[in-house]
């Protein structure tokens, strides 16, 4: 199984890249993981609601173009309205997908959210937290949770849950 993180945005601060790289390095022996940085829509200085919808649609099309539709790549979308998973539940979901022989593309949307078209195609709508998290931090939290879940699946002592 492979995981591709499809993330709107680029030019992350050094602390984000360092945190992401640390967990990316740790997870590789257990799970092939890559990030695909997708360009955000060009934004107006004072956007209207119509502009925000347009940005979501443009970024949504970019995400769908990057997703290997028609393949065995499930589309998981990070969405504030999605289902929250415990780390143990995430580990089980990953184990189930591995057993099916599928890959996963996890979407980190843009600053204005994810388009309805992307949400419609999602196999999983997942909320990392009820808190509002800045997009750069989401990258680090996501990679850490993927690593933690895989450490559970591989009986690695990193996770010290109940």
ABEGO torsion letter per residue (X at the ends): XBBBBBBBEBGBBAAAAAAAAAAAAAAAAABBBBBBBBBBBBBBABBBAAAAAAAAAAAAAAAAAABBBGBABBBBBBBAABBBBBAAAAAAAAAAAAAAGBBBBBBBBBAAEBBAAAAAABABBBBABABBBBAAAAAAAAAAAAAAAAAAAAGBAABABX
